């Protein structure tokens, strides 16, 4: 039975005392979703109630590189200022794999005047949720997160392979929804569920997905900020659990060439705070105008938001025709070939599923961006295209095909910058340009194989 998570600093102290915690992992998610921060003794954490880090720590790319000049420094400044990190007591969780009693707490980032750092991922999601609150709405989301279990490999030049299960064999065929295939990794999943229970994570079901060694975990519907925190914690947890069973867990969008990619499908609805009703349904149970406008907003702005949903060069390898991933922004009811799906549901649970987002996306950024698209759709009353009732893969590509193309669209979309914050868009796009430039320095095996002696 779950205990009550702390909601205030006094409750936090009591929670730490009850568990005899001696160390605190003070965490802040960066733009890639990596946990940055410090580990403090319990006494130091209680005494200081926060810490400081350079602002650039949250504005760092996956390679650890920073832009050397340009708009990045117009926002972040050249002096490497400190930001002040304040713990959010509601995020306090035990670290189940730690030797000594250890807690982990996610922190928000503030400047010296007490304002949220605008390009910190958690700040961006808070900003979008506040826009909904100003309208009297509360957004509700439920992520479905896919990932691969893979054999340990220390050589980045070698292709990845599925791990060996209890039978001693690796998967070589598609095992969608196979119970026996999940049971191959029973010892690992027992640890995962045990860790999740100790951390009081809001996970629902685990299934085997289409790819060899590919799994999916579903989360219960809840408020976006809390669920982004849970996805952030879950990624840390499953990586740690997999390592303890001599394998890796990866959230790469496309880790293996001949297997499907991994997505983070996000179900979304909106509750009216005053009445508790789902604004996607009318009183007679029919879809509301807000439902259609939300879809219209996704159709209008998802292409420009793709650099937020598909943040790496590898991300675009997932978005290929007829491979369990969307290539366009068509919408349909109970249709998995479209980018925007409306599952069959009761009027009270009517929702919209964004199927474009990759598993490699930062959960805070991805949830902020998809909610921003829908918010703009409703507030600007954007009508969607007619419903797609057939195979959407037969249509044209409507999404960017590369990170470079996606970044150009993101930079040019003023409406998204207004909702997410121009400083965030600037910092994010500058970081991604650096990552893209780093990738372009790499010569791939395909180039050596086909170009070396033929051009």
Secondary structure, DSSP 8 states (H G I E B T S, - for coil): -------SHHHHHHHHHHTT--EEEEEEE-TTS-EEEEEEEHHHHHHHSSEEEEGGGTS--TTS---SSSHHHHHH-TT--EEEEEE-GGG-EE-TT-SS-EEEEEEEEE-TTS-B-TTSHHHHHHHHHHHHHHTTEEEEEEEEEEEEEEE----TTS---B-B-TTS-B--S--TT-HHHHHTTHHHHHHHHHHHHHHT--EEEEEE-SSTTEEEEEE--B-HHHHHHHHHHHHHHHHHHHHTTTEEEE--S-SSTTS---BEEEEEEEEETTT--BTTB-TTSSB-HHHHHHHHHHHHHHHHHHHHHS-SGGGGGT--TTSSS-SS--EEET-TTSSEEE----GGG--EEE---BTTS-HHHHHHHHHHHHHHHHHTT--------S-GGGS---S-SSHHHHHHHHHH-HHHHHHH-HHHHHHHHHHHHHHHHHHTT---HHHHHHHTTT-
